[in-house]
Amino acid sequence: MWNVAIGPDDYGGSGEKYQNAVLEQYKLCVTMSDSLSARRNLANTFFLTLNTGVVAVLGAAYRGHRTRGVSAWVAVPGFVILLVECLAWFVLIHSYKQLNAAKFVVINALEERLPAFVYVREWQIVLAARGQQRYPRLTWVEQSVPLTFSIVYLGAFLAVMF
């Protein structure tokens, strides 16, 4: 990861200037990681809202056709839309997980050149506090939501159609 062609000598021979450059890059990476987490939360909110909206529309269509049954022309496309949304949501969460993991590798590497290992130690503290218990990763919890929705949608679709 380190640019071997650049060292403290390239900063006027001052180790302090070089350390400041490392610190600035570290700050930038941490800021980018925070902004990625904010985008991830926004994406989760978007998909939750979108799923809620589609379910509301399908619920209204079902209520309107309650006496004579729901048309397959309404149920099938609605079900497909919901499943595609859940799949896209699941894949997006996985993509954010990979991107975040890469960012933390870079942040951890930058911390090797700084006085403290903030992110590395933070995880060590969290895992040590849990003892031998498994720590539920946020990504696993996030990915379980669209998966659960898909299962519920499948059950509702089968119940409505049959």
N, C-alpha and C positions, 0 to 999 in steps of 0.2 A: 504494500500500500504506500509505503514511503517513497518519495521522489529522491533517489540516491544522488541525483545531480544537484540537489539543493541542500545546503546545510547552513549552519550558523555563519560561516565565512561569507556566504552570499548576502548576508544582512549586515554588511559592514564589519564583520568580525565580532559582532555583539551577540552573545548568547541570549541576552535579554530581548532583543528585537526578534530573534528567531522564536523564542518562547511566546512572545506576544502574538506572532503570526499563527503559531499552533493554537493558542488560546482563542484567537478570532475564528479560526476554522472550526474549532470545537463548538463555539457559541453558535455559529451558523448551522452546523449539523444538528445541534440540540433544538434550535428554533425550527429547522425543517422537519424534524421528527415530531415536534409538537403540532406543527401545522398539518402534517400527515394524519395525526390522530384526530384533529378537528375535522378534516375532510372525511375521515372514516366514520366519525359520528354523524356527520351530515348525511352521508350516503345511507347509513342505517336508518336515520329518520326519514329520508326520502322513500326508501323501500317499504318501511312500515306504513307510511302514509299512503303510498300507492296501493299496497295490498288492502288496506282498510277501505280505500275508495272503491276498488273493484269489488270487494265483498259487499259493500253497501249497495252498489248498483245491481249486483246479482241478487242480493236479498230483496231489493225492491221489485226486480223482475219476477222472482219466485213468488213474492206476496201477491203480485198482480195476476199470476197464473195459478194460484193455489187451488182453485176449484177444478180446473181442467188439466192440471199437470204442467210442469215446466217443459218447454220446447227444447229439443236437443239443439236447435239453432241458437239458443241462448246459453244453455248449460255447457256444451262442449267447448265453444270458443272461450267462454269465461274461465273454465277449468284450465284450458291450455294457456291462457294469458297469465293466470295465477302461477302455474307451474314454471313458465318461462321466467316470470319475475323472480320467483324463489331461486331458480337456478342461477340467474344473473347475479342476484344478491349474494348467494353462496360463493360464487366464483370471485366476485369483487372483494369479499372479505378475505378469501384466500390470497388474492393478489396483494391486498394491503398488508397481510401478515408477512409475505415474502419481502416486500419492500421495507417494512419496519425492521425485520430481522437484519437485512443488509445495512440499514442505517445504524443499528446498534452495534454491528461489527465494526463499522467505521468509528463510531463514537468511542467504543471501548479501546480501539487502537490509538485514537488520539489521546485518550486518558493515560496511556502508557508514558506519554511525554509530559504529563501534568502532575502536580503534587498529589492529587487525590483520585481514587477510582470510584467516582460517585455512582455511576450506573451499575457497574459490576458489583459493588458492595451492596447496593440497594437490593438487587436480586438475591444475593447471598443472605441478607438479613431476612427477606421475605420467606425464602425457602427454609432457613434455619428455624424461624418462628413456627413454621408448620410442622416441624419435626419430620416424621416419616410419612405424614399424610401427604397425599397428592395435592398439589396446588392446581386449582382449576384455571387454566389459561383463559384469558378473555376471548381469544379467537375461538376457542372451542365453544364457549358459551354463545358467542355471536353466531357461529355457524349452525348451532343447534336450533336457532330461531327459524330460519327459512326451511330447514329440514322438518321441523315440527309442523310448521304451517303447511308444507306440502302433504304431510301425512293426514292432517286434519282436512285439507281440501279434498284429498282423495276419498276419505271417508264420507264427507258431505256430498261429494259428487255421486258416489255410489248410492247413498241414501236417497238423494233426490231423483236419480234416474231409475232406480229399481224400487 
